[in-house]
């Protein structure tokens, strides 16, 4: 495709996206924004666990925290 046709296509696509207005369900939007006390949280908190196959780096944090600070202060 030549540059002229390519630019015309890009312009046409941009114009379609700019003026495209999908049907909006305003009542659903109002319910979502208002919220309700009865709804449950979408996600439950996840507890982080370390598998036996993975290393636990928290033991090294205290040991090497001074080296980390010095490297990034320079």
N, CA, C, O and CB atoms as a CASP TS submission, in Angstrom:
PFRMAT TS
TARGET T0000
AUTHOR 0000-0000-0000
METHOD Language model
MODEL 1
PARENT N/A
ATOM      1  N   UNK     1       0.849  -1.174   0.000  1.00  0.00           N
ATOM      2  CA  UNK     1       0.000   0.000   0.000  1.00  0.00           C
ATOM      3  C   UNK     1       0.897   1.239   0.000  1.00  0.00           C
ATOM      4  O   UNK     1       1.857   1.316   0.766  1.00  0.00           O
ATOM      5  CB  UNK     1      -0.967  -0.003   1.227  1.00  0.00           C
ATOM      6  N   UNK     2       0.580   2.202  -0.858  1.00  0.00           N
ATOM      7  CA  UNK     2       1.353   3.434  -0.921  1.00  0.00           C
ATOM      8  C   UNK     2       1.080   4.317   0.280  1.00  0.00           C
ATOM      9  O   UNK     2       0.124   4.099   1.025  1.00  0.00           O
ATOM     10  CB  UNK     2       1.045   4.187  -2.199  1.00  0.00           C
ATOM     11  N   UNK     3       1.927   5.312   0.460  1.00  0.00           N
ATOM     12  CA  UNK     3       1.802   6.198   1.624  1.00  0.00           C
ATOM     13  C   UNK     3       0.497   6.987   1.593  1.00  0.00           C
ATOM     14  O   UNK     3      -0.085   7.239   2.648  1.00  0.00           O
ATOM     15  CB  UNK     3       2.987   7.161   1.686  1.00  0.00           C
ATOM     16  N   UNK     4       0.034   7.373   0.443  1.00  0.00           N
ATOM     17  CA  UNK     4      -1.209   8.133   0.351  1.00  0.00           C
ATOM     18  C   UNK     4      -2.408   7.308   0.778  1.00  0.00           C
ATOM     19  O   UNK     4      -3.261   7.785   1.528  1.00  0.00           O
ATOM     20  CB  UNK     4      -1.411   8.637  -1.061  1.00  0.00           C
ATOM     21  N   UNK     5      -2.477   6.069   0.303  1.00  0.00           N
ATOM     22  CA  UNK     5      -3.586   5.200   0.695  1.00  0.00           C
ATOM     23  C   UNK     5      -3.492   4.817   2.161  1.00  0.00           C
ATOM     24  O   UNK     5      -4.504   4.691   2.850  1.00  0.00           O
ATOM     25  CB  UNK     5      -3.612   3.944  -0.170  1.00  0.00           C
ATOM     26  N   UNK     6      -2.262   4.633   2.630  1.00  0.00           N
ATOM     27  CA  UNK     6      -2.055   4.272   4.037  1.00  0.00           C
ATOM     28  C   UNK     6      -2.503   5.414   4.951  1.00  0.00           C
ATOM     29  O   UNK     6      -3.153   5.183   5.971  1.00  0.00           O
ATOM     30  CB  UNK     6      -0.567   3.928   4.299  1.00  0.00           C
ATOM     31  N   UNK     7      -2.150   6.644   4.578  1.00  0.00           N
ATOM     32  CA  UNK     7      -2.552   7.800   5.379  1.00  0.00           C
ATOM     33  C   UNK     7      -4.067   8.000   5.330  1.00  0.00           C
ATOM     34  O   UNK     7      -4.677   8.339   6.344  1.00  0.00           O
ATOM     35  CB  UNK     7      -1.835   9.066   4.888  1.00  0.00           C
ATOM     36  N   UNK     8      -4.673   7.795   4.169  1.00  0.00           N
ATOM     37  CA  UNK     8      -6.121   7.930   4.047  1.00  0.00           C
ATOM     38  C   UNK     8      -6.834   6.888   4.907  1.00  0.00           C
ATOM     39  O   UNK     8      -7.844   7.181   5.546  1.00  0.00           O
ATOM     40  CB  UNK     8      -6.550   7.794   2.577  1.00  0.00           C
ATOM     41  N   UNK     9      -6.299   5.681   4.914  1.00  0.00           N
ATOM     42  CA  UNK     9      -6.901   4.629   5.735  1.00  0.00           C
ATOM     43  C   UNK     9      -6.784   4.981   7.214  1.00  0.00           C
ATOM     44  O   UNK     9      -7.749   4.824   7.962  1.00  0.00           O
ATOM     45  CB  UNK     9      -6.232   3.266   5.454  1.00  0.00           C
ATOM     46  N   UNK    10      -5.619   5.454   7.647  1.00  0.00           N
ATOM     47  CA  UNK    10      -5.417   5.834   9.048  1.00  0.00           C
ATOM     48  C   UNK    10      -6.352   6.977   9.431  1.00  0.00           C
ATOM     49  O   UNK    10      -6.907   6.986  10.530  1.00  0.00           O
ATOM     50  CB  UNK    10      -3.948   6.239   9.296  1.00  0.00           C
ATOM     51  N   UNK    11      -6.525   7.939   8.531  1.00  0.00           N
ATOM     52  CA  UNK    11      -7.422   9.070   8.785  1.00  0.00           C
ATOM     53  C   UNK    11      -8.861   8.591   8.911  1.00  0.00           C
ATOM     54  O   UNK    11      -9.595   9.030   9.797  1.00  0.00           O
ATOM     55  CB  UNK    11      -7.308  10.118   7.663  1.00  0.00           C
ATOM     56  N   UNK    12      -9.260   7.685   8.019  1.00  0.00           N
ATOM     57  CA  UNK    12     -10.617   7.147   8.061  1.00  0.00           C
ATOM     58  C   UNK    12     -10.861   6.378   9.364  1.00  0.00           C
ATOM     59  O   UNK    12     -11.914   6.527   9.984  1.00  0.00           O
ATOM     60  CB  UNK    12     -10.865   6.233   6.848  1.00  0.00           C
ATOM     61  N   UNK    13      -9.888   5.555   9.781  1.00  0.00           N
ATOM     62  CA  UNK    13     -10.031   4.795  11.023  1.00  0.00           C
ATOM     63  C   UNK    13     -10.092   5.728  12.231  1.00  0.00           C
ATOM     64  O   UNK    13     -10.882   5.505  13.148  1.00  0.00           O
ATOM     65  CB  UNK    13      -8.869   3.801  11.180  1.00  0.00           C
ATOM     66  N   UNK    14      -9.271   6.761  12.237  1.00  0.00           N
ATOM     67  CA  UNK    14      -9.275   7.706  13.352  1.00  0.00           C
ATOM     68  C   UNK    14     -10.610   8.444  13.422  1.00  0.00           C
ATOM     69  O   UNK    14     -11.144   8.663  14.509  1.00  0.00           O
ATOM     70  CB  UNK    14      -8.114   8.712  13.214  1.00  0.00           C
ATOM     71  N   UNK    15     -11.141   8.821  12.281  1.00  0.00           N
ATOM     72  CA  UNK    15     -12.427   9.520  12.254  1.00  0.00           C
ATOM     73  C   UNK    15     -13.545   8.599  12.741  1.00  0.00           C
ATOM     74  O   UNK    15     -14.436   9.046  13.462  1.00  0.00           O
ATOM     75  CB  UNK    15     -12.737  10.032  10.830  1.00  0.00           C
ATOM     76  N   UNK    16     -13.511   7.320  12.357  1.00  0.00           N
ATOM     77  CA  UNK    16     -14.522   6.364  12.817  1.00  0.00           C
ATOM     78  C   UNK    16     -14.462   6.201  14.336  1.00  0.00           C
ATOM     79  O   UNK    16     -15.497   6.152  15.000  1.00  0.00           O
ATOM     80  CB  UNK    16     -14.325   4.998  12.127  1.00  0.00           C
ATOM     81  N   UNK    17     -13.268   6.119  14.875  1.00  0.00           N
ATOM     82  CA  UNK    17     -13.121   5.960  16.327  1.00  0.00           C
ATOM     83  C   UNK    17     -13.567   7.223  17.056  1.00  0.00           C
ATOM     84  O   UNK    17     -14.164   7.140  18.130  1.00  0.00           O
ATOM     85  CB  UNK    17     -11.661   5.626  16.690  1.00  0.00           C
ATOM     86  N   UNK    18     -13.279   8.395  16.478  1.00  0.00           N
ATOM     87  CA  UNK    18     -13.621   9.648  17.131  1.00  0.00           C
ATOM     88  C   UNK    18     -15.121   9.842  17.231  1.00  0.00           C
ATOM     89  O   UNK    18     -15.625  10.288  18.262  1.00  0.00           O
ATOM     90  CB  UNK    18     -13.003  10.806  16.391  1.00  0.00           C
ATOM     91  N   UNK    19     -15.828   9.515  16.184  1.00  0.00           N
ATOM     92  CA  UNK    19     -17.258   9.790  16.148  1.00  0.00           C
ATOM     93  C   UNK    19     -18.123   8.581  16.475  1.00  0.00           C
ATOM     94  O   UNK    19     -19.349   8.679  16.427  1.00  0.00           O
ATOM     95  CB  UNK    19     -17.629  10.310  14.806  1.00  0.00           C
ATOM     96  N   UNK    20     -17.521   7.449  16.804  1.00  0.00           N
ATOM     97  CA  UNK    20     -18.279   6.255  17.162  1.00  0.00           C
ATOM     98  C   UNK    20     -18.839   6.433  18.566  1.00  0.00           C
ATOM     99  O   UNK    20     -18.096   6.749  19.495  1.00  0.00           O
ATOM    100  CB  UNK    20     -17.392   4.976  17.075  1.00  0.00           C
ATOM    101  N   UNK    21     -20.126   6.237  18.726  1.00  0.00           N
ATOM    102  CA  UNK    21     -20.728   6.358  20.052  1.00  0.00           C
ATOM    103  C   UNK    21     -21.600   5.133  20.312  1.00  0.00           C
ATOM    104  O   UNK    21     -22.734   5.070  19.837  1.00  0.00           O
ATOM    105  CB  UNK    21     -21.563   7.673  20.173  1.00  0.00           C
ATOM    106  N   UNK    22     -21.087   4.170  21.053  1.00  0.00           N
ATOM    107  CA  UNK    22     -21.883   2.976  21.326  1.00  0.00           C
ATOM    108  C   UNK    22     -23.049   3.300  22.253  1.00  0.00           C
ATOM    109  O   UNK    22     -23.023   4.305  22.963  1.00  0.00           O
ATOM    110  CB  UNK    22     -21.009   1.878  21.941  1.00  0.00           C
ATOM    111  N   UNK    23     -24.057   2.459  22.243  1.00  0.00           N
ATOM    112  CA  UNK    23     -25.201   2.642  23.127  1.00  0.00           C
ATOM    113  C   UNK    23     -24.750   2.422  24.564  1.00  0.00           C
ATOM    114  O   UNK    23     -24.134   1.401  24.872  1.00  0.00           O
ATOM    115  CB  UNK    23     -26.362   1.674  22.752  1.00  0.00           C
ATOM    116  N   UNK    24     -25.049   3.364  25.438  1.00  0.00           N
ATOM    117  CA  UNK    24     -24.645   3.292  26.835  1.00  0.00           C
ATOM    118  C   UNK    24     -25.865   2.970  27.687  1.00  0.00           C
ATOM    119  O   UNK    24     -26.913   3.605  27.570  1.00  0.00           O
ATOM    120  CB  UNK    24     -23.983   4.618  27.295  1.00  0.00           C
ATOM    121  N   UNK    25     -25.704   1.971  28.543  1.00  0.00           N
ATOM    122  CA  UNK    25     -26.772   1.610  29.474  1.00  0.00           C
ATOM    123  C   UNK    25     -26.621   2.509  30.701  1.00  0.00           C
ATOM    124  O   UNK    25     -25.868   2.194  31.622  1.00  0.00           O
ATOM    125  CB  UNK    25     -26.714   0.074  29.868  1.00  0.00           C
ATOM    126  N   UNK    26     -27.335   3.616  30.704  1.00  0.00           N
ATOM    127  CA  UNK    26     -27.184   4.607  31.763  1.00  0.00           C
ATOM    128  C   UNK    26     -27.667   4.093  33.115  1.00  0.00           C
ATOM    129  O   UNK    26     -27.126   4.481  34.150  1.00  0.00           O
ATOM    130  CB  UNK    26     -27.934   5.866  31.399  1.00  0.00           C
ATOM    131  N   UNK    27     -28.665   3.237  33.120  1.00  0.00           N
ATOM    132  CA  UNK    27     -29.140   2.701  34.407  1.00  0.00           C
ATOM    133  C   UNK    27     -28.097   1.787  35.025  1.00  0.00           C
ATOM    134  O   UNK    27     -27.908   1.796  36.241  1.00  0.00           O
ATOM    135  CB  UNK    27     -30.467   1.937  34.225  1.00  0.00           C
ATOM    136  N   UNK    28     -27.418   1.001  34.204  1.00  0.00           N
ATOM    137  CA  UNK    28     -26.358   0.137  34.727  1.00  0.00           C
ATOM    138  C   UNK    28     -25.191   0.981  35.245  1.00  0.00           C
ATOM    139  O   UNK    28     -24.589   0.658  36.270  1.00  0.00           O
ATOM    140  CB  UNK    28     -25.868  -0.845  33.635  1.00  0.00           C
ATOM    141  N   UNK    29     -24.880   2.054  34.535  1.00  0.00           N
ATOM    142  CA  UNK    29     -23.817   2.953  34.977  1.00  0.00           C
ATOM    143  C   UNK    29     -24.186   3.604  36.300  1.00  0.00           C
ATOM    144  O   UNK    29     -23.343   3.727  37.189  1.00  0.00           O
ATOM    145  CB  UNK    29     -23.539   4.027  33.917  1.00  0.00           C
ATOM    146  N   UNK    30     -25.441   4.022  36.435  1.00  0.00           N
ATOM    147  CA  UNK    30     -25.897   4.649  37.676  1.00  0.00           C
ATOM    148  C   UNK    30     -25.803   3.649  38.837  1.00  0.00           C
ATOM    149  O   UNK    30     -25.358   4.005  39.928  1.00  0.00           O
ATOM    150  CB  UNK    30     -27.355   5.169  37.523  1.00  0.00           C
ATOM    151  N   UNK    31     -26.219   2.403  38.601  1.00  0.00           N
ATOM    152  CA  UNK    31     -26.120   1.380  39.655  1.00  0.00           C
ATOM    153  C   UNK    31     -24.672   1.136  40.049  1.00  0.00           C
ATOM    154  O   UNK    31     -24.364   0.979  41.230  1.00  0.00           O
ATOM    155  CB  UNK    31     -26.762   0.063  39.190  1.00  0.00           C
ATOM    156  N   UNK    32     -23.781   1.104  39.061  1.00  0.00           N
ATOM    157  CA  UNK    32     -22.370   0.851  39.342  1.00  0.00           C
ATOM    158  C   UNK    32     -21.759   1.992  40.146  1.00  0.00           C
ATOM    159  O   UNK    32     -21.001   1.749  41.085  1.00  0.00           O
ATOM    160  CB  UNK    32     -21.593   0.651  38.039  1.00  0.00           C
ATOM    161  N   UNK    33     -22.078   3.230  39.788  1.00  0.00           N
ATOM    162  CA  UNK    33     -21.514   4.380  40.487  1.00  0.00           C
ATOM    163  C   UNK    33     -22.114   4.550  41.876  1.00  0.00           C
ATOM    164  O   UNK    33     -21.423   4.948  42.813  1.00  0.00           O
ATOM    165  CB  UNK    33     -21.730   5.642  39.674  1.00  0.00           C
ATOM    166  N   UNK    34     -23.388   4.249  42.003  1.00  0.00           N
ATOM    167  CA  UNK    34     -24.050   4.384  43.295  1.00  0.00           C
ATOM    168  C   UNK    34     -23.570   3.310  44.262  1.00  0.00           C
ATOM    169  O   UNK    34     -23.357   3.583  45.443  1.00  0.00           O
ATOM    170  CB  UNK    34     -25.570   4.306  43.128  1.00  0.00           C
ATOM    171  N   UNK    35     -23.401   2.093  43.763  1.00  0.00           N
ATOM    172  CA  UNK    35     -23.009   0.988  44.616  1.00  0.00           C
ATOM    173  C   UNK    35     -24.143   0.578  45.526  1.00  0.00           C
ATOM    174  O   UNK    35     -25.195   1.216  45.555  1.00  0.00           O
ATOM    175  CB  UNK    35     -21.791   1.354  45.432  1.00  0.00           C
ATOM    176  N   UNK    36     -23.924  -0.476  46.259  1.00  0.00           N
ATOM    177  CA  UNK    36     -24.939  -0.916  47.209  1.00  0.00           C
ATOM    178  C   UNK    36     -24.264  -1.592  48.386  1.00  0.00           C
ATOM    179  O   UNK    36     -23.175  -2.152  48.260  1.00  0.00           O
ATOM    180  CB  UNK    36     -25.953  -1.869  46.540  1.00  0.00           C
ATOM    181  N   UNK    37     -24.921  -1.532  49.520  1.00  0.00           N
ATOM    182  CA  UNK    37     -24.371  -2.127  50.721  1.00  0.00           C
ATOM    183  C   UNK    37     -24.457  -3.646  50.675  1.00  0.00           C
ATOM    184  O   UNK    37     -23.711  -4.329  51.375  1.00  0.00           O
ATOM    185  CB  UNK    37     -25.092  -1.600  51.945  1.00  0.00           C
ATOM    186  N   UNK    38     -25.357  -4.180  49.859  1.00  0.00           N
ATOM    187  CA  UNK    38     -25.578  -5.610  49.809  1.00  0.00           C
ATOM    188  C   UNK    38     -24.533  -6.342  48.980  1.00  0.00           C
ATOM    189  O   UNK    38     -24.359  -7.550  49.144  1.00  0.00           O
ATOM    190  CB  UNK    38     -26.937  -5.890  49.263  1.00  0.00           C
ATOM    191  N   UNK    39     -23.843  -5.649  48.106  1.00  0.00           N
ATOM    192  CA  UNK    39     -22.899  -6.337  47.242  1.00  0.00           C
ATOM    193  C   UNK    39     -21.671  -6.776  48.028  1.00  0.00           C
ATOM    194  O   UNK    39     -21.215  -6.084  48.939  1.00  0.00           O
ATOM    195  CB  UNK    39     -22.491  -5.439  46.076  1.00  0.00           C
ATOM    196  N   UNK    40     -21.154  -7.918  47.664  1.00  0.00           N
ATOM    197  CA  UNK    40     -19.971  -8.451  48.330  1.00  0.00           C
ATOM    198  C   UNK    40     -18.730  -7.948  47.605  1.00  0.00           C
ATOM    199  O   UNK    40     -18.813  -7.550  46.443  1.00  0.00           O
ATOM    200  CB  UNK    40     -20.000 -10.007  48.369  1.00  0.00           C
ATOM    201  N   UNK    41     -17.584  -7.959  48.272  1.00  0.00           N
ATOM    202  CA  UNK    41     -16.367  -7.515  47.601  1.00  0.00           C
ATOM    203  C   UNK    41     -16.048  -8.430  46.415  1.00  0.00           C
ATOM    204  O   UNK    41     -16.331  -9.628  46.441  1.00  0.00           O
ATOM    205  CB  UNK    41     -15.183  -7.485  48.592  1.00  0.00           C
ATOM    206  N   UNK    42     -15.464  -7.845  45.395  1.00  0.00           N
ATOM    207  CA  UNK    42     -15.173  -8.619  44.200  1.00  0.00           C
ATOM    208  C   UNK    42     -14.097  -9.665  44.450  1.00  0.00           C
ATOM    209  O   UNK    42     -14.159 -10.770  43.911  1.00  0.00           O
ATOM    210  CB  UNK    42     -14.748  -7.701  43.078  1.00  0.00           C
ATOM    211  N   UNK    43     -13.127  -9.322  45.255  1.00  0.00           N
ATOM    212  CA  UNK    43     -12.034 -10.251  45.519  1.00  0.00           C
ATOM    213  C   UNK    43     -11.793 -10.348  47.008  1.00  0.00           C
ATOM    214  O   UNK    43     -11.992  -9.392  47.757  1.00  0.00           O
ATOM    215  CB  UNK    43     -10.751  -9.815  44.796  1.00  0.00           C
ATOM    216  N   UNK    44     -11.368 -11.508  47.413  1.00  0.00           N
ATOM    217  CA  UNK    44     -10.971 -11.689  48.802  1.00  0.00           C
ATOM    218  C   UNK    44      -9.479 -11.421  48.906  1.00  0.00           C
ATOM    219  O   UNK    44      -8.751 -11.648  47.940  1.00  0.00           O
ATOM    220  CB  UNK    44     -11.325 -13.121  49.316  1.00  0.00           C
ATOM    221  N   UNK    45      -9.000 -10.942  50.057  1.00  0.00           N
ATOM    222  CA  UNK    45      -7.574 -10.713  50.208  1.00  0.00           C
ATOM    223  C   UNK    45      -6.796 -12.020  50.036  1.00  0.00           C
ATOM    224  O   UNK    45      -7.224 -13.078  50.497  1.00  0.00           O
ATOM    225  CB  UNK    45      -7.276 -10.088  51.576  1.00  0.00           C
ATOM    226  N   UNK    46      -5.675 -11.925  49.380  1.00  0.00           N
ATOM    227  CA  UNK    46      -4.843 -13.098  49.121  1.00  0.00           C
ATOM    228  C   UNK    46      -3.662 -13.074  50.078  1.00  0.00           C
ATOM    229  O   UNK    46      -2.941 -12.082  50.177  1.00  0.00           O
ATOM    230  CB  UNK    46      -4.359 -13.134  47.638  1.00  0.00           C
ATOM    231  N   UNK    47      -3.483 -14.166  50.765  1.00  0.00           N
ATOM    232  CA  UNK    47      -2.330 -14.271  51.656  1.00  0.00           C
ATOM    233  C   UNK    47      -1.151 -14.786  50.859  1.00  0.00           C
ATOM    234  O   UNK    47      -1.263 -15.760  50.114  1.00  0.00           O
ATOM    235  CB  UNK    47      -2.629 -15.201  52.867  1.00  0.00           C
ATOM    236  N   UNK    48      -0.016 -14.120  51.024  1.00  0.00           N
ATOM    237  CA  UNK    48       1.172 -14.549  50.303  1.00  0.00           C
ATOM    238  C   UNK    48       1.830 -15.680  51.068  1.00  0.00           C
ATOM    239  O   UNK    48       2.091 -15.569  52.266  1.00  0.00           O
ATOM    240  CB  UNK    48       2.156 -13.376  50.099  1.00  0.00           C
ATOM    241  N   UNK    49       2.088 -16.738  50.382  1.00  0.00           N
ATOM    242  CA  UNK    49       2.774 -17.871  50.992  1.00  0.00           C
ATOM    243  C   UNK    49       3.983 -18.212  50.152  1.00  0.00           C
ATOM    244  O   UNK    49       3.997 -17.984  48.943  1.00  0.00           O
ATOM    245  CB  UNK    49       1.834 -19.096  51.130  1.00  0.00           C
ATOM    246  N   UNK    50       4.987 -18.754  50.789  1.00  0.00           N
ATOM    247  CA  UNK    50       6.198 -19.147  50.096  1.00  0.00           C
ATOM    248  C   UNK    50       6.183 -20.666  49.978  1.00  0.00           C
ATOM    249  O   UNK    50       6.141 -21.381  50.978  1.00  0.00           O
ATOM    250  CB  UNK    50       7.481 -18.638  50.843  1.00  0.00           C
ATOM    251  N   UNK    51       6.219 -21.141  48.745  1.00  0.00           N
ATOM    252  CA  UNK    51       6.264 -22.577  48.526  1.00  0.00           C
ATOM    253  C   UNK    51       7.620 -23.120  48.949  1.00  0.00           C
ATOM    254  O   UNK    51       8.601 -22.382  49.034  1.00  0.00           O
ATOM    255  CB  UNK    51       5.980 -22.916  47.052  1.00  0.00           C
ATOM    256  N   UNK    52       7.657 -24.399  49.208  1.00  0.00           N
ATOM    257  CA  UNK    52       8.923 -25.000  49.626  1.00  0.00           C
ATOM    258  C   UNK    52       9.963 -24.924  48.526  1.00  0.00           C
ATOM    259  O   UNK    52      11.159 -24.858  48.806  1.00  0.00           O
ATOM    260  CB  UNK    52       8.712 -26.447  50.038  1.00  0.00           C
ATOM    261  N   UNK    53       9.520 -24.932  47.277  1.00  0.00           N
ATOM    262  CA  UNK    53      10.436 -24.876  46.147  1.00  0.00           C
ATOM    263  C   UNK    53      10.978 -23.484  45.891  1.00  0.00           C
ATOM    264  O   UNK    53      11.973 -23.345  45.180  1.00  0.00           O
ATOM    265  CB  UNK    53       9.754 -25.378  44.918  1.00  0.00           C
ATOM    266  N   UNK    54      10.365 -22.449  46.440  1.00  0.00           N
ATOM    267  CA  UNK    54      10.808 -21.074  46.224  1.00  0.00           C
ATOM    268  C   UNK    54      11.680 -20.607  47.385  1.00  0.00           C
ATOM    269  O   UNK    54      11.526 -21.065  48.517  1.00  0.00           O
ATOM    270  CB  UNK    54       9.600 -20.137  46.052  1.00  0.00           C
ATOM    271  N   UNK    55      12.598 -19.687  47.084  1.00  0.00           N
ATOM    272  CA  UNK    55      13.460 -19.132  48.123  1.00  0.00           C
ATOM    273  C   UNK    55      12.726 -18.019  48.855  1.00  0.00           C
ATOM    274  O   UNK    55      11.946 -17.276  48.259  1.00  0.00           O
ATOM    275  CB  UNK    55      14.784 -18.606  47.521  1.00  0.00           C
ATOM    276  N   UNK    56      12.982 -17.916  50.143  1.00  0.00           N
ATOM    277  CA  UNK    56      12.423 -16.838  50.949  1.00  0.00           C
ATOM    278  C   UNK    56      13.532 -15.807  51.122  1.00  0.00           C
ATOM    279  O   UNK    56      14.468 -16.019  51.893  1.00  0.00           O
ATOM    280  CB  UNK    56      11.881 -17.359  52.345  1.00  0.00           C
ATOM    281  N   UNK    57      13.429 -14.698  50.410  1.00  0.00           N
ATOM    282  CA  UNK    57      14.477 -13.692  50.421  1.00  0.00           C
ATOM    283  C   UNK    57      14.379 -12.743  51.606  1.00  0.00           C
ATOM    284  O   UNK    57      15.251 -11.892  51.778  1.00  0.00           O
ATOM    285  CB  UNK    57      14.437 -12.909  49.150  1.00  0.00           C
ATOM    286  N   UNK    58      13.355 -12.866  52.415  1.00  0.00           N
ATOM    287  CA  UNK    58      13.216 -11.957  53.549  1.00  0.00           C
ATOM    288  C   UNK    58      14.359 -12.115  54.537  1.00  0.00           C
ATOM    289  O   UNK    58      14.672 -11.175  55.268  1.00  0.00           O
ATOM    290  CB  UNK    58      11.890 -12.191  54.252  1.00  0.00           C
ATOM    291  N   UNK    59      14.986 -13.275  54.576  1.00  0.00           N
ATOM    292  CA  UNK    59      16.117 -13.488  55.477  1.00  0.00           C
ATOM    293  C   UNK    59      17.317 -12.636  55.052  1.00  0.00           C
ATOM    294  O   UNK    59      18.146 -12.271  55.886  1.00  0.00           O
ATOM    295  CB  UNK    59      16.505 -14.981  55.509  1.00  0.00           C
ATOM    296  N   UNK    60      17.409 -12.320  53.761  1.00  0.00           N
ATOM    297  CA  UNK    60      18.548 -11.553  53.262  1.00  0.00           C
ATOM    298  C   UNK    60      18.319 -10.050  53.300  1.00  0.00           C
ATOM    299  O   UNK    60      19.274  -9.288  53.153  1.00  0.00           O
ATOM    300  CB  UNK    60      18.865 -11.972  51.858  1.00  0.00           C
ATOM    301  N   UNK    61      17.114  -9.611  53.487  1.00  0.00           N
ATOM    302  CA  UNK    61      16.798  -8.180  53.441  1.00  0.00           C
ATOM    303  C   UNK    61      17.567  -7.425  54.515  1.00  0.00           C
ATOM    304  O   UNK    61      18.236  -6.435  54.216  1.00  0.00           O
ATOM    305  CB  UNK    61      15.286  -7.952  53.615  1.00  0.00           C
ATOM    306  N   UNK    62      17.482  -7.877  55.756  1.00  0.00           N
ATOM    307  CA  UNK    62      18.183  -7.184  56.842  1.00  0.00           C
ATOM    308  C   UNK    62      19.689  -7.232  56.658  1.00  0.00           C
ATOM    309  O   UNK    62      20.392  -6.286  57.011  1.00  0.00           O
ATOM    310  CB  UNK    62      17.812  -7.793  58.187  1.00  0.00           C
ATOM    311  N   UNK    63      20.179  -8.317  56.112  1.00  0.00           N
ATOM    312  CA  UNK    63      21.624  -8.491  55.961  1.00  0.00           C
ATOM    313  C   UNK    63      22.200  -7.536  54.904  1.00  0.00           C
ATOM    314  O   UNK    63      23.298  -7.010  55.086  1.00  0.00           O
ATOM    315  CB  UNK    63      21.942  -9.945  55.585  1.00  0.00           C
ATOM    316  N   UNK    64      21.482  -7.312  53.822  1.00  0.00           N
ATOM    317  CA  UNK    64      22.021  -6.542  52.711  1.00  0.00           C
ATOM    318  C   UNK    64      21.362  -5.184  52.505  1.00  0.00           C
ATOM    319  O   UNK    64      21.598  -4.547  51.478  1.00  0.00           O
ATOM    320  CB  UNK    64      21.897  -7.330  51.469  1.00  0.00           C
ATOM    321  N   UNK    65      20.550  -4.723  53.438  1.00  0.00           N
ATOM    322  CA  UNK    65      19.866  -3.454  53.272  1.00  0.00           C
ATOM    323  C   UNK    65      20.851  -2.286  53.207  1.00  0.00           C
ATOM    324  O   UNK    65      20.605  -1.321  52.483  1.00  0.00           O
ATOM    325  CB  UNK    65      18.880  -3.244  54.408  1.00  0.00           C
ATOM    326  N   UNK    66      21.943  -2.350  53.937  1.00  0.00           N
ATOM    327  CA  UNK    66      22.934  -1.273  53.904  1.00  0.00           C
ATOM    328  C   UNK    66      23.624  -1.197  52.550  1.00  0.00           C
ATOM    329  O   UNK    66      23.881  -0.098  52.057  1.00  0.00           O
ATOM    330  CB  UNK    66      23.973  -1.470  55.006  1.00  0.00           C
ATOM    331  N   UNK    67      23.928  -2.333  51.938  1.00  0.00           N
ATOM    332  CA  UNK    67      24.558  -2.335  50.620  1.00  0.00           C
ATOM    333  C   UNK    67      23.619  -1.740  49.577  1.00  0.00           C
ATOM    334  O   UNK    67      24.058  -1.014  48.685  1.00  0.00           O
ATOM    335  CB  UNK    67      24.965  -3.761  50.218  1.00  0.00           C
ATOM    336  N   UNK    68      22.351  -2.041  49.686  1.00  0.00           N
ATOM    337  CA  UNK    68      21.361  -1.527  48.746  1.00  0.00           C
ATOM    338  C   UNK    68      21.270  -0.014  48.832  1.00  0.00           C
ATOM    339  O   UNK    68      21.228   0.656  47.800  1.00  0.00           O
ATOM    340  CB  UNK    68      19.994  -2.152  49.011  1.00  0.00           C
ATOM    341  N   UNK    69      21.238   0.536  50.028  1.00  0.00           N
ATOM    342  CA  UNK    69      21.144   1.981  50.221  1.00  0.00           C
ATOM    343  C   UNK    69      22.356   2.681  49.654  1.00  0.00           C
ATOM    344  O   UNK    69      22.218   3.719  49.007  1.00  0.00           O
ATOM    345  CB  UNK    69      20.991   2.319  51.697  1.00  0.00           C
ATOM    346  N   UNK    70      23.553   2.137  49.880  1.00  0.00           N
ATOM    347  CA  UNK    70      24.786   2.790  49.411  1.00  0.00           C
ATOM    348  C   UNK    70      24.874   2.801  47.890  1.00  0.00           C
ATOM    349  O   UNK    70      25.331   3.783  47.305  1.00  0.00           O
ATOM    350  CB  UNK    70      26.014   2.087  49.993  1.00  0.00           C
ATOM    351  N   UNK    71      24.441   1.720  47.245  1.00  0.00           N
ATOM    352  CA  UNK    71      24.528   1.641  45.790  1.00  0.00           C
ATOM    353  C   UNK    71      23.661   2.693  45.112  1.00  0.00           C
ATOM    354  O   UNK    71      24.050   3.223  44.072  1.00  0.00           O
ATOM    355  CB  UNK    71      24.122   0.257  45.316  1.00  0.00           C
ATOM    356  N   UNK    72      22.514   3.005  45.666  1.00  0.00           N
ATOM    357  CA  UNK    72      21.592   3.916  44.997  1.00  0.00           C
ATOM    358  C   UNK    72      21.733   5.369  45.463  1.00  0.00           C
ATOM    359  O   UNK    72      21.032   6.246  44.957  1.00  0.00           O
ATOM    360  CB  UNK    72      20.178   3.453  45.221  1.00  0.00           C
ATOM    361  N   UNK    73      22.604   5.628  46.391  1.00  0.00           N
ATOM    362  CA  UNK    73      22.835   7.010  46.812  1.00  0.00           C
ATOM    363  C   UNK    73      23.894   7.693  45.964  1.00  0.00           C
ATOM    364  O   UNK    73      24.007   8.919  45.988  1.00  0.00           O
ATOM    365  CB  UNK    73      23.244   7.052  48.271  1.00  0.00           C
ATOM    366  N   UNK    74      24.648   6.943  45.238  1.00  0.00           N
ATOM    367  CA  UNK    74      25.752   7.512  44.447  1.00  0.00           C
ATOM    368  C   UNK    74      25.253   8.227  43.249  1.00  0.00           C
ATOM    369  O   UNK    74      26.045   8.764  42.476  1.00  0.00           O
ATOM    370  CB  UNK    74      26.717   6.448  44.019  1.00  0.00           C
TER
END
